Amino acid sequence: MKKYILSVLPVLIASSLTVANADVNMHEGLWKMTVQTEMSGMPMQMQIPATSFTQCLTKKDLIPKDQEGKKGKCKIIKQDISGDTVNWVMECHEEAKMTAIGTATYHGDSFEGSTDITTVIPQMGTMKMKQKITGKRIGECKK
C-alpha cells in the first residue's frame, strides 16, 4: 500500500497543479508587457525609462520574463497560484546573484503586477529595485 501511495503521489500533485493553472483568468497568447523600474540604495535617484517586451504566455507558463530571464541563467525556484494571482521567486547567477520576488494578477486579456529584485554585486554590495509591470494580450503566438 505504501509503495502504491508513493507511486501515485507525483501524479496527483501534477494534476492538481494543472487544474490550479487552468482556473486562472488568463487568455493564452502573445502578450506585450511594460516594466517601470525604480532603484533604491543609489547615491541619487536614477530615472529609468519604461521598457516593453513581448512573450507568449500560457496557463503552464504564467510568469512574465524578459529576454534576461530566458537565457538559462535564471531559474524559477518557487511558484504559487491563488485565484487569478501567480506569485514566484526567481534566482539568477552570473557575475552577481539576483533574487526576484514577483506577483501578477490576471484579468483575462490584461494583468498587473510587481517584482522586488535584490542583487548582490561583489565588491559593490546590495542593490534593490522595484518593478511595476503591466501586460496586455495582443494576439496569437507564432508557431
VMD Tcl script that draws the C-alpha trace (Angstrom):
set ca {
  {0.00 0.00 0.00}
  {2.81 2.41 0.92}
  {4.54 1.80 -2.45}
  {1.28 2.48 -4.28}
  {0.74 5.78 -2.47}
  {4.32 6.87 -3.18}
  {3.97 5.97 -6.87}
  {0.64 7.81 -7.27}
  {1.58 10.90 -5.27}
  {3.57 12.64 -8.06}
  {0.65 12.15 -10.50}
  {-1.81 13.64 -8.00}
  {0.44 16.63 -7.35}
  {1.00 17.26 -11.07}
  {-2.71 17.01 -11.85}
  {-3.62 19.38 -9.02}
  {-1.11 21.93 -10.35}
  {-2.61 21.64 -13.84}
  {-6.12 22.19 -12.50}
  {-4.96 25.21 -10.48}
  {-3.35 26.75 -13.58}
  {-6.46 26.10 -15.69}
  {-8.57 28.24 -13.35}
  {-6.51 31.42 -13.80}
  {-8.48 34.06 -15.71}
  {-5.84 34.46 -18.43}
  {-6.25 34.11 -22.18}
  {-3.23 32.36 -23.68}
  {-1.37 34.10 -26.48}
  {1.17 36.79 -27.30}
  {1.41 39.44 -24.60}
  {3.07 42.85 -24.55}
  {4.49 43.75 -21.16}
  {5.68 47.13 -19.92}
  {8.06 47.41 -16.98}
  {8.78 50.53 -14.93}
  {11.83 50.18 -12.67}
  {12.72 52.16 -9.54}
  {16.13 51.74 -7.91}
  {16.84 52.39 -4.25}
  {20.10 52.47 -2.36}
  {21.79 54.58 -5.00}
  {23.53 57.89 -4.20}
  {20.96 59.69 -6.36}
  {17.60 58.57 -7.70}
  {18.02 57.12 -11.16}
  {15.34 57.77 -13.76}
  {14.98 54.57 -15.74}
  {12.72 54.70 -18.78}
  {9.96 52.10 -19.05}
  {10.80 49.10 -21.21}
  {8.50 46.79 -23.15}
  {8.83 43.25 -24.44}
  {6.60 40.53 -25.83}
  {6.20 36.95 -24.69}
  {3.90 34.04 -25.34}
  {2.09 33.25 -22.11}
  {0.22 30.03 -21.46}
  {-1.55 28.63 -18.44}
  {1.52 26.42 -17.95}
  {3.88 29.44 -18.21}
  {2.20 32.35 -16.41}
  {5.34 34.21 -15.34}
  {6.33 37.24 -17.43}
  {10.06 37.13 -18.26}
  {12.01 39.45 -20.48}
  {14.96 38.15 -22.51}
  {17.24 38.26 -19.45}
  {15.00 35.74 -17.73}
  {15.11 33.39 -20.73}
  {18.87 32.96 -21.07}
  {19.02 29.90 -18.83}
  {20.98 31.51 -16.01}
  {17.74 32.29 -14.21}
  {15.54 29.69 -12.61}
  {12.07 29.85 -11.07}
  {12.54 28.26 -7.65}
  {9.00 28.74 -6.35}
  {5.58 29.36 -7.87}
  {2.21 29.62 -6.13}
  {-1.19 30.29 -7.68}
  {-4.12 31.65 -5.74}
  {-7.24 32.52 -7.75}
  {-6.10 34.72 -10.64}
  {-2.78 35.65 -8.99}
  {0.55 33.95 -9.57}
  {3.47 34.54 -7.16}
  {7.03 33.43 -7.84}
  {10.63 33.55 -6.73}
  {13.34 33.55 -9.38}
  {17.11 33.35 -8.85}
  {19.83 34.26 -11.34}
  {23.53 33.57 -11.01}
  {26.05 35.37 -13.20}
  {28.65 37.87 -12.00}
  {26.13 38.81 -9.32}
  {23.41 36.90 -7.52}
  {19.92 38.21 -8.16}
  {16.70 37.21 -6.42}
  {13.34 38.39 -7.77}
  {10.09 38.00 -5.87}
  {7.14 38.69 -8.14}
  {3.39 38.68 -8.39}
  {0.92 39.12 -11.27}
  {-2.87 39.20 -11.20}
  {-4.62 38.30 -14.45}
  {-7.89 39.76 -15.75}
  {-8.48 37.81 -18.98}
  {-6.59 39.91 -21.56}
  {-4.61 42.07 -19.10}
  {-2.63 41.84 -15.88}
  {-0.75 43.99 -13.41}
  {1.97 43.02 -11.03}
  {5.27 43.85 -9.43}
  {8.70 42.40 -8.81}
  {11.09 43.16 -5.94}
  {14.66 42.47 -7.02}
  {17.71 42.20 -4.77}
  {21.11 41.97 -6.45}
  {24.32 41.28 -4.56}
  {27.31 42.53 -6.55}
  {30.79 41.50 -5.36}
  {32.81 44.47 -4.05}
  {29.82 46.80 -4.57}
  {27.22 45.50 -2.14}
  {23.47 45.10 -2.43}
  {21.23 46.92 -4.87}
  {17.42 46.83 -4.68}
  {14.96 47.51 -7.46}
  {11.18 47.51 -7.62}
  {9.44 46.92 -10.89}
  {5.82 47.63 -11.74}
  {4.66 45.51 -14.64}
  {1.55 45.60 -16.77}
  {0.59 43.29 -19.58}
  {-1.92 43.13 -22.38}
  {-2.70 40.27 -24.73}
  {-2.04 41.40 -28.31}
  {-2.74 38.28 -30.35}
  {-1.90 34.68 -31.02}
  {1.57 33.19 -30.51}
  {3.61 32.50 -33.64}
  {4.39 28.83 -34.06}
}
mol new
graphics top color blue
foreach p $ca { graphics top sphere $p radius 0.5 }
foreach p [lrange $ca 0 end-1] q [lrange $ca 1 end] { graphics top cylinder $p $q radius 0.2 }
display resetview
